[in-house]
Amino acid sequence: MIEPNNSILSIGQQCRLLSISRSSFYYKPKGETEQNLSLMRRIDEQFLETPFFGVRQMTWHLRSSRDRGPSGAA
C-alpha cells in the first residue's frame, strides 16, 4: 500500500491519504511469548473439553491446575 521509494509522495503524505499514523507504518509486531502461547494452548484444550465454562470457571480451572503442577497431583 505505502511505497517507501515513491519520489512524489513522502511516507507521511501517503499515511495521511490512507488515514493511518506513521507509527503504524513503522510498527513491527513482536509476536507472542512462549508463556502466553502455553496459556492459550491450555485454554483451548480445556475449552474443547468443557465449552460451557464461562470466564469465572475457566479462570478457576486454570488457577487450580497451575497449583497442582504438571502431574495433576497436589
Secondary structure per residue as TSV (DSSP state, phi and psi in degrees):
chain	resnum	aa	ss	phi	psi
A	1	M	-	360.0	-54.8
A	2	I	-	-94.4	132.1
A	3	E	-	-105.6	104.7
A	4	P	T	-62.2	-27.7
A	5	N	T	-94.1	12.5
A	6	N	-	-69.7	122.5
A	7	S	S	-84.7	-13.6
A	8	I	S	-90.3	-45.8
A	9	L	S	-112.5	129.9
A	10	S	-	-72.1	167.2
A	11	I	H	-60.2	-41.2
A	12	G	H	-60.6	-42.8
A	13	Q	H	-66.7	-41.1
A	14	Q	H	-63.3	-41.1
A	15	C	H	-63.0	-42.5
A	16	R	H	-62.0	-41.3
A	17	L	H	-63.2	-32.4
A	18	L	H	-91.4	-1.3
A	19	S	T	59.6	42.6
A	20	I	-	-126.2	155.3
A	21	S	-	-78.8	153.8
A	22	R	H	-63.2	-34.1
A	23	S	H	-63.4	-32.1
A	24	S	H	-64.0	-35.5
A	25	F	H	-66.3	-39.8
A	26	Y	H	-86.2	-12.2
A	27	Y	-	-65.0	130.9
A	28	K	-	-119.2	114.0
A	29	P	-	-63.0	145.9
A	30	K	-	-86.7	-22.6
A	31	G	-	92.5	177.6
A	32	E	-	-91.0	148.1
A	33	T	-	-77.4	160.6
A	34	E	H	-62.7	-37.4
A	35	Q	H	-62.9	-43.8
A	36	N	H	-66.7	-41.2
A	37	L	H	-61.9	-39.9
A	38	S	H	-63.8	-44.1
A	39	L	H	-63.7	-43.1
A	40	M	H	-63.0	-37.5
A	41	R	H	-63.7	-43.7
A	42	R	H	-63.0	-41.2
A	43	I	H	-63.1	-44.8
A	44	D	H	-61.2	-45.1
A	45	E	H	-61.8	-43.9
A	46	Q	H	-68.2	-38.1
A	47	F	H	-64.0	-36.2
A	48	L	H	-65.2	-32.5
A	49	E	H	-79.6	-39.4
A	50	T	-	-134.5	75.5
A	51	P	T	-66.6	-11.7
A	52	F	T	-86.5	-6.0
A	53	F	-	-64.3	133.7
A	54	G	-	-92.3	-169.8
A	55	V	H	-61.5	-44.6
A	56	R	H	-65.8	-45.0
A	57	Q	H	-66.5	-40.0
A	58	M	H	-64.9	-42.2
A	59	T	H	-61.7	-45.8
A	60	W	H	-60.5	-45.0
A	61	H	H	-63.0	-45.5
A	62	L	H	-64.0	-41.3
A	63	R	H	-67.7	-42.1
A	64	S	H	-71.1	-34.8
A	65	S	H	-71.9	-29.3
A	66	R	H	-68.1	-38.3
A	67	D	H	-68.6	-31.3
A	68	R	H	-75.7	-24.8
A	69	G	-	91.3	177.3
A	70	P	T	-65.8	-27.4
A	71	S	T	-80.4	-15.4
A	72	G	S	86.9	-1.9
A	73	A	-	-94.6	147.1
A	74	A	-	-76.4	360.0
